[in-house]
Amino acid sequence: MNALAVAHKQMTEDGAPPELLRHPPQVANGNQVAIAEASQPTEATAITRIIEMARDTSLPLDRLEKVLQMQQQMEARKDERAFNEAMARAQAEMRTVALDSSNPQTRSRYASYAALDRAIRPHYTRHGFALSFNTGDGAPENCIRILCDVSCGGHSRRYHIDMPADGKGAKGGDVMTKTHATGSAISYGQRYLLKMIFNVSTGETDDDGNAAGGAVITPDQAEQITKLVEESRCNIEVFLRLAGVPSISDIPAAKFDRAVAWLMQKIQAAGK
C-alpha cells in the first residue's frame, strides 16, 4: 500500500468528511490496473485536499491536529525526496580533485579545503545546497565534534565527525598548543566532512590526518619502518616505489609485517 493509500485509510478511520475522500485508492487486479492507477489522487492533490480540510473551522480540534500532522509528514517526505534527488545530480557533476598540498612531516600529499571548495562549491550551490559548519557536544575526550548542516529547499541533514585535538604530532609528542590543536582539528574536520558529504575523490591516498582512518600503518609503525630503512641503507625512493605508496605513512596496515620482514632480510644480508 502506497503512502497515499495509507493516508486515505487513516482519514477514513478518523471520520474525514466525504469531500476529502473523493477518488479513494482502488484495489487493482487484472485489466483494472491502469484504471486504478489513473483514479488515484496525486500527492500534490492529496496535500491540497488536506489543506482545504485544515481550513474547515467546524472540525473538532483533535481531528484538525491529525490533519495538520498528516500534511506536515507528506510535505517532509516530499522535501526529503527533493533533497536526495538534488544530491544525486550534484554528485554526478563532481570530478576528482587534484592534490595541491604537502605535509613535510609525513611526506604525504592531500587536497586542501580551498581546493575542494573551488572544485565543488559551484556544483552544489547550483543545485540549491547550502552548508553551515559548527561544533557540538558528544565528542570523546581530547576530541572536537565538527558539525555540518546541509540544507536544500525545505530539508536539512546534519553530518558530524570527531577529530583529535590533543596537540600530539605523528610521533606522539606535544607539537602545538591547545588553541592551535583546536584550530587544526576544526580545519581537518571541515575538509574531511566536505569530502564525505559529497563523496568527493581526491585521486590518491589522502592521509594528511596521519592514520585517522586505521587503513594505514600507525605513526609508531611508520617510525619503526623509517628506522629499518635507514639501518638497511635502502634508498627511500626505491623502497617507496616497491611498496607502491607515496610515503611511509601511506603503507597499508596489511603490508606492515611484509615490509618489516623485507627490510630485516636486507639488514641481515648486509651484515654477512
Summary of the structure (lengths in Angstrom):
residues: 272
radius of gyration: 28.7
end to end distance: 78.3
largest distance: 99.6
contacts: 743
relative contact order: 0.09
helix: 54%
strand: 14%
